[in-house]
């Protein structure tokens, strides 16, 4: 699968602890070898929103968009290490 990571996601990820970043890297590696996002544990489709998914890592949520060819890792919907909600 082709994956594009948006700059906003990267800027928040860099503020997270190294252990959390490692968890994300493991999921990223899994995403590279599957055909659909929902094949990876912790990713669920958002009801009523075709092509949009949530990725759960510990208590954090990440918004994903899949157009059938490319997966966009957009932004944190919630980051347990920050006091802001982006949802």
C-alpha positions in Angstrom: 0.0 0.0 0.0 1.2 3.5 -0.8 1.2 5.7 2.3 1.4 9.5 2.6 2.1 11.0 6.0 0.9 14.6 6.4 3.2 17.2 8.0 0.7 18.0 10.8 0.7 14.4 11.9 4.5 14.3 11.9 4.8 17.5 14.0 2.6 16.1 16.7 4.2 12.6 16.6 7.6 14.2 17.3 6.2 15.5 20.6 5.2 12.0 21.7 7.4 9.7 23.7 9.8 7.4 21.8 7.8 4.3 23.0 4.7 5.7 21.3 6.6 6.5 18.2 7.8 2.9 18.1 4.3 1.6 18.3 3.3 3.9 15.3 6.3 2.6 13.3 5.2 -1.0 13.8 1.7 -0.2 12.6 3.2 1.8 9.6 5.3 -1.3 8.6 2.1 -3.4 8.8 0.2 -0.9 6.6 2.9 -1.1 3.9 2.3 -4.8 3.3 -1.6 -5.0 3.4 -4.1 -4.3 0.7 -6.7 -2.5 2.9 -6.4 -0.4 6.1 -8.8 -2.5 8.1 -6.5 -5.5 7.8 -4.4 -4.0 10.5 -5.4 -4.4 14.1 -6.6 -1.1 15.7 -8.0 0.4 12.5 -11.7 0.7 12.1 -13.9 2.5 9.5 -15.7 5.6 10.5 -19.5 4.9 10.1 -21.1 7.1 7.4 -17.8 8.3 6.0 -16.6 6.3 3.1 -12.9 6.0 2.9 -12.2 7.4 6.4 -10.8 5.4 9.3 -9.6 5.7 12.8 -6.4 4.2 14.1 -6.2 3.6 17.8 -2.8 3.5 19.4 -3.1 3.1 23.2 -5.4 6.0 24.1 -4.7 8.1 21.0 -6.7 8.3 17.8 -5.4 9.0 14.3 -7.5 10.0 11.3 -6.8 8.1 8.1 -8.2 8.6 4.6 -8.1 5.7 2.0 -9.0 6.4 -1.7 -8.4 2.8 -2.8 -4.8 3.5 -4.0 -3.2 5.7 -1.3 -3.6 5.9 2.4 -3.2 9.4 3.9 -2.3 9.5 7.6 -3.8 12.9 8.2 -3.7 14.0 11.9 -4.3 13.0 15.4 -8.0 13.2 16.3 -6.8 12.8 19.9 -3.3 12.6 21.3 -3.0 11.4 24.9 0.2 13.4 25.3 -1.3 16.7 24.4 -4.2 18.5 26.0 -5.9 19.4 22.6 -8.6 17.6 20.6 -8.4 17.9 16.8 -11.7 16.1 16.1 
